[in-house]
Amino acid sequence: MEIVYLLIPVAIILVAFATWAFFYSVNSGQFDDLESPAHRILYDDDEDMIPEDARVKKASSSHSSEK
């Protein structure tokens, strides 16, 4: 019976962590677009054939090598 006193708080902590992880991923845009990655793999070699809404925005390198 003493193990229940340990398992209940551990279960509550795990549920709280899972809830936090879910809301963090939703707020960071993890679930915004579920279809484009599946379609993008079909056009992997044909960059000009990828629809505009399915293209991945490439980060421009603004790092300058000044010494």
C-alpha atoms as one frame of an Amber mdcrd trajectory, in Angstrom:
protein
   0.000   0.000   0.000   2.949   2.326   0.608   3.899   2.189  -3.079   0.651
   3.979  -3.952   1.930   7.036  -2.069   4.881   7.085  -4.444   3.132   6.118
  -7.678   0.358   8.719  -7.516   2.725  11.740  -7.378   4.932  10.194 -10.066
   1.893   9.677 -12.300   0.762  13.265 -11.733   4.233  14.554 -12.625   4.292
  12.455 -15.815   0.844  13.692 -16.866   1.899  17.290 -16.178   5.053  16.821
 -18.274   3.105  15.241 -21.153   0.576  18.086 -21.063   3.366  20.684 -21.075
   5.124  18.931 -23.982   1.900  18.841 -25.989   1.086  22.521 -25.484   4.712
  23.498 -26.142   4.686  21.668 -29.482   1.346  23.210 -30.455   2.544  26.720
 -29.580   5.819  26.263 -31.461   3.993  25.368 -34.675   4.691  21.653 -34.726
   1.166  20.829 -35.912   0.531  23.811 -38.209   1.046  22.040 -41.519   0.622
  18.287 -41.595   0.278  17.793 -45.360   3.182  19.655 -46.981   5.968  17.407
 -45.647   4.192  14.371 -47.093   3.833  16.033 -50.491   7.297  17.598 -50.437
   9.026  14.212 -50.511   7.401  13.469 -53.859   9.094  16.528 -55.374  12.453
  16.088 -53.688  14.549  16.324 -56.867  12.349  18.829 -58.682  12.724  22.078
 -56.761  10.898  24.130 -59.394   7.881  21.776 -59.336   7.193  22.188 -55.612
   4.097  24.333 -55.017   4.784  27.646 -53.297   2.836  26.710 -50.169   4.795
  23.462 -49.738   8.286  24.931 -50.091  10.631  25.047 -47.150  11.948  28.523
 -46.503  15.733  28.341 -46.561  17.450  30.514 -44.008  19.722  33.062 -45.596
  23.170  33.036 -44.143  23.785  36.517 -42.807  26.965  35.530 -41.032  29.902
  37.582 -42.095  33.390  36.401 -41.493  35.040  39.524 -40.160  38.273  39.279
 -38.219
